[in-house]
Amino acid sequence: MAHSTEDQFNVQWDVLQASDNALLDPLNDNSHEPAVLDSHNYLAESFHEDIDISDKVSGFSNDASQHESMTSSTSSLQSEIQVVVTAPRKETEGQGSFISYLVESHNKKSRRRFQDFVWLHNVLYTHFPACFVPPLPDKHRLEYVKGDRFSSDFIEKRRISLERFVQRIARHPILGKADFFIMFLQSPDFNDASARALREGQETVIDTIGDSLLNAFSKIRKPDQKFIDMKEHNHLMQDNLDMLQKTLARTLKRSEDLCHDYEDFTKSVRGLADIEPSYKSDLTSFAQGLERYTQNLKGIHAHDDEWLIEVQDYMAYYHAVTDVLKLRDQKQLDFEELSDYLQATTQDREKIDSGVASYITAKLNEIRGADPDRIKREKSVKLEERTRELKEAIDQTLQISTAFSDQVKKEDTLFNKNKAIEMHDVLKSYTEAKVNFYQDC
């Protein structure tokens, strides 16, 4: 079964020549060639003055501790990252309506709709396949079916998730400096028809379908323990987050029902106070206490809802990480399968000058009147050319696989450090809300 190297293997990612401590940029702005960013200035220098990237995650070497002291991160990430999404507004375009959001970055303000965020995600995913690109919030198709996509509750949940999405990009040392992200934040012509048409050309999907089908039943022969541990950790986190999401969903449903019950109870007590004048003062005080408790219960319910959104966003983030790990495995499989192909070609080349089969073939060609020596030379030349091409392809895929793996390791370290800080902040806020709830009660 003869296949050319280009037909059988599709190399997706430019090879990156980098030092061990450098974080790799898959696309250079000027020449579309690989670039290397020195690790000492990832977060110290900003691509543009309007993006403020915190230096609290700088210097993330592979051997760094995943659980550094939170004393260096006491201030909230929300106050450090100067990219916020606010002021959702309903707008009309033609026969349809949509919600636009105000994206603010320092003194830059621009309105973007959800499809613009989708473009940003897709173009970053396409051009930076080795990076852990933050996921978008779920489209919540059921909300569209029910006609609730313009409800204040749905819009606020989406706003929170979109803000988290752009803030995670801004904190990333590569994605936060990408021209696509800068254009998304600042371009005044972003929503023009011509600009939108141009972006449609930029938003391409990585052509990995062929590789996926080719490697669907393949297994890596020499797996890296680092990535095995990474996959196991991701699966464990996804299982735990899924369990937490289900628990929070049940808790929210019960607290919502409880709020309704307390509201009905409060109305009943007030009604009882009206028909029992002798106990009106006591019953009114009791009703006021119930009313305050109900309001506090609604407040803690809102915090539970925000915590659920955070959990759902992290579940999507872990799914994105899993996709990158699968793509990394695919790069390694490319190298291993090319190596097998080279070995088979080398064996075919060796069989030309030796073996019973070669002798019989030569005799048959001689009987037919063909020149066996000429046929042998032509076949040898073809196999030598194929061997040369395969060796070049193997060198390239090895460099790609190695660079991709190195980048993924650095991405994992950055992801875990950011996760620790984000979780610290959100759990601190959640705990304070719980404490305030019981103090007020």
C-alpha angles and dihedrals in degrees: 000000000000120000128165117243092245093052095047100042128035113197108212105177129058113240113253124211105210144152121247093256097045126100111226125235108204093204131036114210098225109038103015087238126129116278134195124219116204111240095227095067106036095116101013093075125047124213089225132012091239093065116075110196116186119240093211092098097045123124096034102173120179092249094051118122115260092214107052120170113283090219090091090053103046095127116077122260088228090067094047102049108071096205117098136167114217145146104044111204134187113236135179127227117179108311095340138074131215141173119251124198130210110238112199126192111174104298094348119099129179138160119237132178126216093263089059089057088049090054091050092051094047096046092049091047090051098047098036105039094158093056124089096243109199112247126243120243115269113272090232093218090186089066089058091050092050092045094239099120090107095049115120092236094054093044093050093050090050092047091054092050094046091050090051089049096055093041091055090051091049091053093051112099093220107026092044090059097044117122090230092060093045090050091049091053101040115015110118090197095051094114097044116119092240092050091048091052090050091051091053087063092050093049101081128152120240108256099234099130093098093049091045092054092043093051098034092109098026125109128204110249097200107034120186112239090218091063093041089057090045092054093047091049091050093050091048092049092048091051092048093046091049090053091047091049092053091047092049091047090054091046092051092050092051094046090049091052089046091053090053091048092051091048090053090045091051091051090050092051091049090049090050090051090056093055096040106057093174091061098032096110095050094042092048091052089048091050091050090052091050090050093052091047091050091052091050089048090053089050094053088045089058091051090050089052092052090049089053090053089051091052092048091050091051091049088056090046092055090050088055090050090051090053091053091049090052090051090050090053088051091056091052091048089053089058095045095047092047088052090053090049091051092050091052091048091050090052091051089051092052092050092060094076099034143036137060092270091058091049093049092048091051092051092049091051090048091052090051089054095249123136104252093194092054092048090049092050093049092049091047092051091050092050092047090051091048090048091052092050092048093051090052091047091048092052090050096046091047090055091046093048093047094047092045091050093048090051093049090052091053091045090053091052092049092045093053093047093050090045091054091052094044093048091047091054098044094045090047090053091045092049093048089052090053092048092048090049094056093041091053091047 
